[in-house]
Amino acid sequence: GEAWGRITDRLARMESEVAWLFGEDFSEEIESGELDFKRSLETTKPKSWLKTVSAFANSQGGRIIFGVTDDTHEPVGVDDVQKTASKVAELIADHIEPDAQYEFNVLRGPQGQLCLEVEVYRGTETPYYYKHEQSLTAYVRHGDRSEAATFIELSNLVLRGRHQTFDELPSLYGLQDLSFTL
């Protein structure tokens, strides 16, 4: 449907990006705070990549590319791009709260392998949680790892989601409670 239409439209605009991504320098690409490779879509235990969706939405955004080996960064492709995209969308809708904003892109490898890129945008309604059973966990990126947010990081995400900073919070003290000396 609509998602597949966006995928095919985007494919036509990506020729130059595909050249650098799957060119001879691709093996030199490293996983980073904004890029994560997955050989295949894990559906039985999706936490392995859904926590990265949470972390990207809570951080600066980023890209997960399905169909690329973790270690050598070789494009191996996914079996069915449309089915993979549909499953990714379903799992994100079921396990990420609030809804994260993302876009699908199809990347073609040198031997015609089709890989699925999920470009997750920096969220405006932080924190974005990975939900599983009765628990909610917000993740953030630390280098190339997605890790559970600390109390301080979670507090900052809540403030960012409210469009506030710590300095803007009302004080618990009145002016009469403060003293200034020079």
FENBELVEN-V68620 format. One record per residue. N is the residue number from 1. OMEGA is omega in radians with two decimals (none if undefined). Layout:
N_OMEGA + N_OMEGA
This chain:
1_-3.04 + 2_-3.14 + 3_-3.13 + 4_3.09 + 5_3.10 + 6_3.14 + 7_-3.09 + 8_3.08 + 9_-3.12 + 10_-3.14 + 11_-3.13 + 12_-3.11 + 13_-2.97 + 14_-3.04 + 15_-3.10 + 16_3.12 + 17_-3.12 + 18_-3.11 + 19_3.14 + 20_-3.05 + 21_-3.12 + 22_3.07 + 23_-3.07 + 24_3.14 + 25_-3.05 + 26_-3.13 + 27_3.11 + 28_3.09 + 29_3.11 + 30_3.01 + 31_-3.08 + 32_3.11 + 33_-3.07 + 34_-3.12 + 35_3.14 + 36_3.13 + 37_3.06 + 38_-3.14 + 39_-3.12 + 40_3.11 + 41_3.09 + 42_-3.10 + 43_-3.12 + 44_3.07 + 45_-3.01 + 46_-3.13 + 47_-3.08 + 48_3.12 + 49_3.12 + 50_3.08 + 51_3.06 + 52_3.06 + 53_3.10 + 54_-3.10 + 55_3.12 + 56_3.14 + 57_3.14 + 58_-3.09 + 59_-3.06 + 60_-3.04 + 61_3.13 + 62_-3.07 + 63_2.99 + 64_3.14 + 65_3.09 + 66_3.14 + 67_3.12 + 68_-3.11 + 69_3.13 + 70_-2.98 + 71_-3.07 + 72_3.14 + 73_3.08 + 74_3.06 + 75_3.09 + 76_3.11 + 77_3.04 + 78_-3.07 + 79_-3.06 + 80_-3.05 + 81_-3.09 + 82_3.13 + 83_3.12 + 84_3.14 + 85_3.13 + 86_-3.13 + 87_3.09 + 88_-3.14 + 89_3.14 + 90_-3.10 + 91_3.08 + 92_3.13 + 93_-3.11 + 94_-2.94 + 95_3.13 + 96_-3.10 + 97_-0.10 + 98_-3.09 + 99_3.08 + 100_3.09 + 101_-3.12 + 102_3.14 + 103_3.07 + 104_3.01 + 105_3.07 + 106_3.11 + 107_-3.12 + 108_3.11 + 109_-3.07 + 110_3.10 + 111_3.09 + 112_3.12 + 113_3.10 + 114_3.11 + 115_-3.13 + 116_3.06 + 117_3.02 + 118_3.13 + 119_-3.11 + 120_-3.12 + 121_3.03 + 122_-3.08 + 123_3.09 + 124_-3.11 + 125_-3.09 + 126_0.01 + 127_3.02 + 128_-3.05 + 129_2.88 + 130_-3.14 + 131_3.12 + 132_-3.06 + 133_-3.09 + 134_-3.08 + 135_3.06 + 136_3.12 + 137_3.06 + 138_3.13 + 139_3.05 + 140_3.12 + 141_2.97 + 142_-3.05 + 143_-3.14 + 144_-3.10 + 145_3.02 + 146_-3.07 + 147_3.11 + 148_-3.14 + 149_3.04 + 150_3.12 + 151_-3.13 + 152_3.12 + 153_3.12 + 154_3.09 + 155_3.12 + 156_3.09 + 157_3.10 + 158_3.12 + 159_3.13 + 160_3.11 + 161_3.08 + 162_-3.12 + 163_3.12 + 164_2.97 + 165_3.13 + 166_-3.11 + 167_-3.11 + 168_-3.11 + 169_3.11 + 170_3.13 + 171_3.05 + 172_-3.08 + 173_3.04 + 174_-3.14 + 175_3.13 + 176_-3.13 + 177_-3.05 + 178_3.02 + 179_-3.12 + 180_3.07 + 181_3.14 + 182_none
